[in-house]
Amino acid sequence: MKKIGILFLLLGLFTACSTTNIDTPSSSSASVTTDNRKELTEANILNNKGVNEYKRGDYKRAIYFFQKSLAIKEQVLGTENLNTATSYNNIGLIYKQNGDYEKALAYITKALYIRKKSLGKRNSATAESFNNLGTLYAKMGEKEKAIALTEQTIKIKESIIKKEKIDTAISYNNLAVLQEEMGHYEKALKGYKKALSINKELYGEVHDVTQSNYQNITLLYFTMHEYDNAKEYGKHLIKKEEMIRLKSIEVNAE
């Protein structure tokens, strides 16, 4: 039986934790020299103090800590670094909370620019910045801008969810291939069927990827001499004469 090539998942993603929309600093930023590590550590400590003050509702002290953190980050990392963007975002959100919308707009826009440039549009941190900007415009009474930005947020989130489903289906298929090669046919069937379920939802019955899932299951049932089950899944095959290969997972870096 022909085998589908094993496709391994390799994702390099920047992530930023969020607590009530206030970010904690990313642990991996641009490379810094040993001389600057102490200053960057101090900046991150100051940022975390700002997060804590924000949670307590002391926005004045939160801004104080965030501004001190930002000053260090701008000097050590520059003004277009993701870690610096965290501070821009946090300061902007507090100014929004205080009703100082013009300052909030300046900082949140900076954070969005950096995240979009560094991470691309299809990233959860970028989506968060679009959402923050949208809610700010709503506060400012600019409903049309708020709607457009919120729609953009939804579009990004839907794209991320779809990408995650695609990657999950590929991983289920990869695991099934390995299980089949080890002779663990029942486990392999479970993986193939999970991949099939996801891909039917994403692509429908006749897409090449879904057809590949049906073919894998059909051929495996034949190997197991379960011909009735093979016939049942084989009924869904359109391209019976060829083996269709899945694509490897690719990270979008727009």
ABEGO torsion letter per residue (X at the ends): XBBBBBBBBBBBBBBBBBBGGBBBBBABBBBBBAAAAAAAAAAAAAAAAAAAAAAAGBAAAAAAAAAAAAAAAAAAAEAABAAAAAAAAAAAAAAAAAGBAAAAAAAAAAAAAAAAAAAEABBAAAAAAAAAAAAAAAAAGBAAAAAAAAAAAAAAAAAAAAAAAAAAAAAAAAAAAAAAAAGBAAAAAAAAAAAAAAAAAAAEAABAAAAAAAAAAAAAAAAAGBAAAAAAAAAABABAABBBBBBBBBBBAX
